[in-house]
Amino acid sequence: MKKLLIINGPNINFLGIREKGIYGNQDYNALKEMIAKKADELGVEAEVFQSNGEGEIIDRIQAAYSDGTEGIVINPGAYTHYSIAIRDALASLADIPKIEVHISNVHTREEFRHLSVTVPVCTGQVVGLGLNGYLLAMQALCDMDK
């Protein structure tokens, strides 16, 4: 069974609370349920990890090197735009495909959100498709083996 790791950065745990006009009304538990359902549909194991701390995210990325993770979906949140440390951790996992996800279309928002320092070390990126972006990224990771 393929093992996927879904990493969420700062404030993603506040879905349904923060800026509903941008991030929607569904809460973080709804996202986790959607991911679990998609994992069952795909026949994969999906671990969901969330942290507001940069170091904890880096530690979890590094653990993926040896824990059997075969694909990563990552929404680094605000760290997307400036965390060279998370970028370097992702780059260390060159043999594991990684897809960056953003719930909103970051390219139509504030200028500072247009730059991603993490996406250059990812296999792909999904933006602006709401929570469904996570499911599309999971599907894409599974399709890469076919």
C-alpha positions, 0 to 999 in steps of 0.5 A: 500500500502506498503511503502518502503524507499530507503536511499543513502549515500555519493556520490551516487548522483554523479552516472554517474560522479564518477568512471564510471568503477566501478559505471557505466554511469547511473546517479542518476536520472536514478536510481530514475526513475528505483526505481519509475518504480519498485515501480509502478510494485510492487504496493508500495510507494517508497521514495528515500532519499540521503544525504552526511551527517551522521546526516541527514541519521540517522534522516531519519532512525529514522523518519522511526520508526513512518512514516509508513515505512515497508521496507528499502533499504540502500546504506550507501556508505562509512559510511558502513565501519565505521558508528556505529551511522548509524548501531545503528539507523538501529538496533533501527528499529528491526521490519522493514526489511532492505536490504543493497545494494552496486552497486559494489562488495565491496568484490573484492575491497580495503580491507577497503571496505570488512567490513560492520558495518551496515549489521549485523543489516540488513535482507540481502545484495545485492552487485555487481549487479549494479543499479539492486541491488536496484530493487532486494532488493525492490522485496525481501522486498515485497516478505517477506510478502508472 
